[in-house]
Amino acid sequence: MNFITIYYNSRKIILWEKTEELEIKVDNLEIDEPFLHKCTDRMNNILNVFFKNENMQEISFEHYDLNKLLNDFKTYFKYIEAAGGVVKNDKNELLVIHRFGIPDLPKGKIEKEETPEIAAIREVEEECGISNLKIEKELKPSYHIYDYNNKKVLKKTFWFKMQYSGNEPLIPQIEEDITKVEWCNAEKIKSYSKQTYKNLKIYFTNNFS
């Protein structure tokens, strides 16, 4: 079964593609819903309850068409797209940035006229001070929701596995609140995977698998 996991801090919203009977789940409560279209009142109501109730850790929506479900879900939010790199060097070390004291991966908003691939390379270069990156493959995107100017923002980040073979000094982009950039071995990655954001843990723990 295909699904999309969307994080709001450490809490989760899961969108499921289902071929059988359609239902919406709120924790252990199941609510019949024959059709979802452009964020129906029921979807809005469930999301409003979820965002107001911090004790509700997970909800899920199900529909036979996952793309339609995602598009309907997106209408509830201001939607933006970003791109970033999961970068390794010749020592199989992972490139990690530190922003606001939290281990993170280089990423940023896709600019007008940019493809996700071009944006991902540009963001790694700008945030870490390195160049000549090679994209090896596209990884599964991440989704997370955050609050900005009294609005809920849904961000999709395209991720790309990249290879770097140079020896340039790492230079953090201070103006983007990045205080440190480093290459991390498996031991440090394991430690940082416990400190990073929930939606990024998979890119730390499944490093280059």
C-alpha positions in Angstrom: 0.0 0.0 0.0 1.4 3.4 -1.0 1.4 6.2 1.6 2.8 9.6 2.4 3.9 10.6 5.9 3.6 14.3 6.8 5.1 15.6 10.0 3.9 18.4 12.2 6.8 18.6 14.7 6.9 15.1 16.0 3.2 14.3 15.2 2.1 12.6 12.0 -0.5 12.8 9.3 -0.5 9.8 7.0 -2.2 9.7 3.6 -2.9 6.2 2.4 -3.8 4.9 -1.0 -6.5 2.3 -0.5 -8.1 0.0 -3.0 -10.8 -1.3 -0.7 -13.5 0.5 1.4 -12.6 4.1 2.0 -12.5 5.4 5.5 -10.9 8.2 7.6 -9.2 7.3 10.9 -8.7 9.6 13.8 -6.6 7.7 16.3 -8.7 4.6 16.8 -12.0 6.2 15.6 -13.0 5.2 12.1 -15.3 7.5 10.1 -16.9 6.4 6.8 -16.3 8.9 4.0 -17.3 7.8 0.4 -15.5 10.7 -1.4 -13.1 13.5 -0.6 -12.9 16.5 -2.8 -11.0 19.8 -2.3 -10.7 19.4 1.4 -14.3 18.8 2.4 -15.7 20.1 5.7 -15.0 16.8 7.3 -11.3 16.9 6.4 -11.1 20.5 7.6 -12.7 19.6 10.8 -10.4 16.7 11.5 -7.4 18.7 10.7 -8.6 21.6 13.0 -9.1 19.1 15.8 -5.6 17.6 15.2 -3.8 21.0 15.2 -5.6 22.1 18.4 -5.2 18.9 20.3 -1.5 18.3 21.0 -2.3 14.9 22.6 -3.4 13.6 19.3 -0.2 12.1 17.9 -1.4 10.7 14.6 -4.3 10.8 12.1 -4.7 9.3 8.7 -6.8 9.8 5.6 -7.4 7.1 3.0 -8.5 7.3 -0.6 -8.2 5.1 -3.7 -6.3 7.9 -5.5 -3.3 9.0 -3.5 -2.5 11.9 -5.9 -6.0 13.2 -5.6 -5.9 12.8 -1.8 -2.7 14.8 -1.6 -4.0 17.5 -3.9 -7.1 17.9 -1.8 -5.0 17.9 1.4 -2.7 20.6 0.0 -5.6 23.1 -0.4 -5.8 23.4 3.4 -2.3 24.9 3.5 0.1 27.3 1.9 2.2 24.9 -0.2 5.8 25.3 -1.1 8.5 23.0 -2.6 12.2 22.7 -1.6 15.1 20.5 -2.6 18.2 19.2 -0.9 21.0 16.8 -0.9 22.0 13.6 1.0 25.7 13.9 0.2 28.5 11.5 0.8 32.2 11.8 0.2 34.8 9.2 -0.8 35.0 8.1 2.8 31.3 7.3 2.9 30.7 10.2 5.3 27.5 12.1 5.4 27.4 15.9 4.9 25.5 17.5 7.9 24.7 21.1 8.6 23.8 22.5 12.0 21.0 25.1 12.0 19.5 26.5 15.2 21.6 23.9 17.0 20.0 20.9 15.3 21.7 18.5 13.0 20.1 19.0 9.5 20.7 18.3 5.8 21.4 21.1 3.2 18.2 22.1 1.5 16.2 25.2 0.4 13.3 26.6 -1.5 13.1 25.9 -5.3 13.4 29.2 -7.1 11.3 30.1 -10.1 12.4 28.4 -13.3 14.5 25.9 -11.4 14.1 22.1 -11.5 14.4 20.2 -8.2 17.8 18.8 -9.3 19.2 22.2 -10.0 17.8 23.7 -6.8 19.2 20.8 -4.7 22.8 21.3 -6.1 22.6 25.0 -5.6 21.4 24.8 -2.0 24.2 22.3 -1.1 26.8 24.6 -2.7 25.5 27.7 -1.0 24.9 26.2 2.4 28.1 24.2 2.6 30.6 25.9 0.3 31.4 23.0 -1.9 31.0 22.4 -5.7 31.2 19.7 -8.4 28.5 17.6 -6.9 27.1 14.6 -8.8 23.5 13.4 -8.4 23.3 9.6 -8.3 19.6 9.2 -7.8 16.4 10.7 -6.5 15.2 9.7 -3.1 11.8 9.6 -1.6 10.6 13.2 -0.8 9.7 14.4 2.7 6.8 16.4 3.8 6.3 18.6 6.9 4.0 21.3 8.2 5.0 24.4 10.1 3.5 27.6 11.3 4.4 30.9 9.7 2.6 34.2 10.0 -0.4 32.6 11.6 -0.7 30.2 8.7 0.0 26.5 8.2 2.6 25.8 5.6 3.0 22.4 3.9 6.5 21.9 2.5 7.5 19.1 0.2 11.3 18.6 -0.1 12.8 16.7 -3.0 15.9 14.8 -1.9 18.8 13.6 -4.1 21.6 11.2 -3.2 24.8 13.0 -4.2 28.5 12.1 -4.5 31.3 14.5 -3.7 35.0 13.7 -4.4 36.7 17.0 -3.7 38.6 18.4 -0.7 37.2 22.0 -0.4 36.9 23.4 3.0 33.4 23.4 4.4 32.0 26.9 4.8 28.6 27.3 6.6 26.2 29.9 5.2 25.9 32.0 8.3 23.2 34.3 6.8 21.0 31.2 6.7 21.6 30.5 10.4 23.9 27.6 9.7 26.6 27.6 12.3 28.5 24.4 11.4 29.0 22.0 8.4 30.8 18.7 8.9 31.4 15.3 7.3 30.1 12.6 9.7 31.1 8.9 10.0 28.6 6.2 10.9 29.0 6.6 14.7 28.3 10.3 14.6 25.4 9.8 12.1 23.8 7.4 14.6 24.0 10.0 17.3 22.7 12.8 15.1 19.8 10.7 13.9 18.4 11.0 17.5 18.7 14.7 17.5 17.5 15.7 14.0 13.9 16.4 12.8 11.5 13.4 12.7 11.0 13.8 8.9 14.7 13.6 8.3 15.6 10.6 10.4 15.2 8.2 7.5 17.9 10.0 5.6 20.3 9.6 8.5 19.5 6.0 9.5 19.1 4.7 5.9 22.2 6.5 4.8 22.9 5.5 1.2 21.3 2.1 1.4 
